[in-house]
Amino acid sequence: MKKLYTTLMMAMMAMMTLSLTSCEIDEEIAYDLEGTWKGNMHIIDDYGEETTYSELTFIRYSNTSTEGMGLWDDYYEDGYCVSTRFTWFVDWSDIIIDFEDGVRVEIRDYRLTSGHFSGRFWDSYSEVAFDLISTARKYSGGYYRTRGEADAAANELHPTHHRIK
């Protein structure tokens, strides 16, 4: 009987470890994701124009949160910029981005460190490769000032995000 009790207790502890691991991993991903990222997203808009680079700013709702809000800026060769606000969350290591116009991007195949974020994501139409570097990270007590956050405060009206092709 004592052996059965010990075996059951070990099984319960193993199950609890597995259930807590996902939340901890999601928190670590959200922590590493927070900040501003800049690089090539290889995005082509509805008119066939490809972005020269994109800049994404991820802000968590709290220090332990696995979700938040952000600003996605796409820059084109002629200097034109399309800015879109979004909300995001991490779920079982997947990064989900919901744009204000209803488009959802799910990032499942990626590599993320404190200074580099690369991989592929899928929208409704195609696969998009990206390679971003960190340009601003959160420090304890606040944020480093980033261009993306300054634009978010300065520009109250943003055009809706173009559909990624």
Disulfide bonds with the S-S distance in Angstrom:
none
